[in-house]
Amino acid sequence: MKRRELIRHLAQNGCTLIREGGNHSWWGHVAKNRRSAVPRHTEINDLLARKICKDLDVPKP
């Protein structure tokens, strides 16, 4: 899955960017008090994308 597709999916489900790190972007779901790191690769493995969505309590893409 492309990184921008995952970012778009997270933003549509109530997640916001917390901060930019050196190799990762930290995204969080403020209402559910959860956060997860999204790597800066253009391609993100589907298993990793599902894990990020699970960490943020967002439906899987």
C-alpha positions in Angstrom: 0.0 0.0 0.0 1.2 3.5 -0.8 2.1 5.7 2.2 -0.2 8.5 1.0 -3.1 6.1 0.7 -2.6 5.1 4.4 -2.3 8.7 5.5 -5.5 9.6 3.7 -7.3 6.6 5.3 -6.0 7.6 8.8 -7.1 11.2 8.3 -10.6 10.3 7.1 -11.0 8.2 10.3 -10.2 10.9 12.8 -6.4 10.6 13.2 -4.1 13.6 13.2 -0.4 14.1 12.8 1.3 14.5 16.1 4.9 15.2 15.0 7.4 14.4 12.3 10.4 12.3 13.4 13.6 11.5 11.6 12.4 8.3 10.0 8.8 8.1 11.0 5.7 10.3 11.3 3.7 9.9 14.5 0.0 9.8 14.0 -2.6 9.7 16.8 -6.3 9.2 17.5 -6.9 11.9 20.1 -10.4 10.7 21.1 -9.2 7.2 21.8 -5.8 8.2 23.3 -3.8 6.1 20.8 -0.8 6.7 18.6 1.5 4.9 16.2 4.5 5.5 14.0 4.1 5.5 10.2 7.4 5.0 8.4 8.5 7.3 5.6 8.8 4.7 2.9 6.7 5.2 -0.3 5.5 1.6 -0.1 4.3 0.2 3.3 3.8 -3.5 3.7 0.1 -4.5 4.0 0.7 -6.3 7.3 2.3 -3.2 8.7 -0.6 -1.0 7.5 -3.1 -3.3 9.2 -1.0 -3.2 12.4 -0.9 0.6 12.3 -4.7 0.7 11.9 -5.1 -1.7 14.8 -2.9 0.4 17.0 -4.9 3.5 16.2 -8.2 1.6 16.5 -9.2 2.5 13.0 -10.9 0.1 10.5 -8.5 -1.7 8.2 -8.0 -0.3 4.7 
